[in-house]
Amino acid sequence: MNIPGQGQFNFDSGQSEQGYNQWREERWQAMRQLSRKMGLPLERRVEVWLRGEIRLNGILRLCDDMLFVSNDPNPRLELIVDNVRFTPEEMISCVVAD
């Protein structure tokens, strides 16, 4: 049974990377919009201070397990810098270092 609107995988297609590249571009655009909404410099080198006087230096990223980025600020959103996961609520400050 074919459900209308449901995507299908065509593993025999010679365009195997096209769909993946489109998904990556859409994800990048959604991440940029979220970054602007939340005022966070995603994908930039930063110095982050967390509660408890924890200082992190590195690239500010969304956690890898977020396959789809929503335009709405998610209360369970997790960020990562220097292999340390945290939520925006745990941040005291975030300064771009590059």
N, C-alpha and C positions, 0 to 999 in steps of 0.2 A: 504494500500500500504506500503510495507517495503522498505525503502531507504537503499541501501548498505552502510555500514560503520556507520550507525546511531546506537548508543547504545540504549539498551532497559532496562527498569527496570523490574526485576522479583521479585515482592513483596512476592511471595510464597516460594522463595528460602530460605533454611536454612542458607545461607551464608551471612546474612544481614550485618554483620560487616566487612567482608573481603574487599569489595569494598571501604568502608569508610576508613578503615585502610590503604589500598593501596593509596588512594587519599591523606591522611594525610602524609604518608611517601614521596610521590612525591612532595607535597607542601613543606615539610621540606627540602628536597634536593634542590629544586629550591630556597628556601629562603637562604640556606647556600651559594649557588653559587652567588646569588645576593649580599649577605653580603660581600663575598670576592671581587667581582668586584667593589663595591662601597667603600670598606674599612670601613664598619660599623659593630660594634660588636652587631649584632642582638641577642636578647634573653640573653643578659648579663646585669648585673647591671652597670649603667653608671652615670656619671655626665655630663649633657649637658648644654652648654651655647648657648642661642638663641640671635638674634639681640634684642636690647632694654634692654640688661643686665638682661635677664630672665634666671634663673638657675633652672634646673630640676634634680632630683635624682630619679632613679628607673630603671626598666627593659626596655630596648629599644626594641620595637616591631613594626611590621608592623600593620597598622590599621586593625581592625577586618573585615572590609567590603571588604578586598582584598581576595576573595575566590581562585583566581588563581594568582600565582606569575610568572611574566615573567622574562626571563633571561636578557632582555634589561633594562637598567636604564630608568625608566619612569619619565618624568618631573612632572607628577601629583602624584608621589609616596608620600604617607603620612606615617609618623612615629608617634609613641606615646610613651611618658614617663610621668608617674604620671598623667594620664588622660588628658594630653595636646597634641593635634595634631599639627604637624608641618611638613614642607618639609625639605629635606636635604639642600636646599639653604638657609634656615633660620638659620642653625646651624653655630655658630662661632667655637665651639670646642665640642669634645665628647671624654671623658676619661673613660676607664674601671675602675670601683670602686671595683670590687670583687677580 
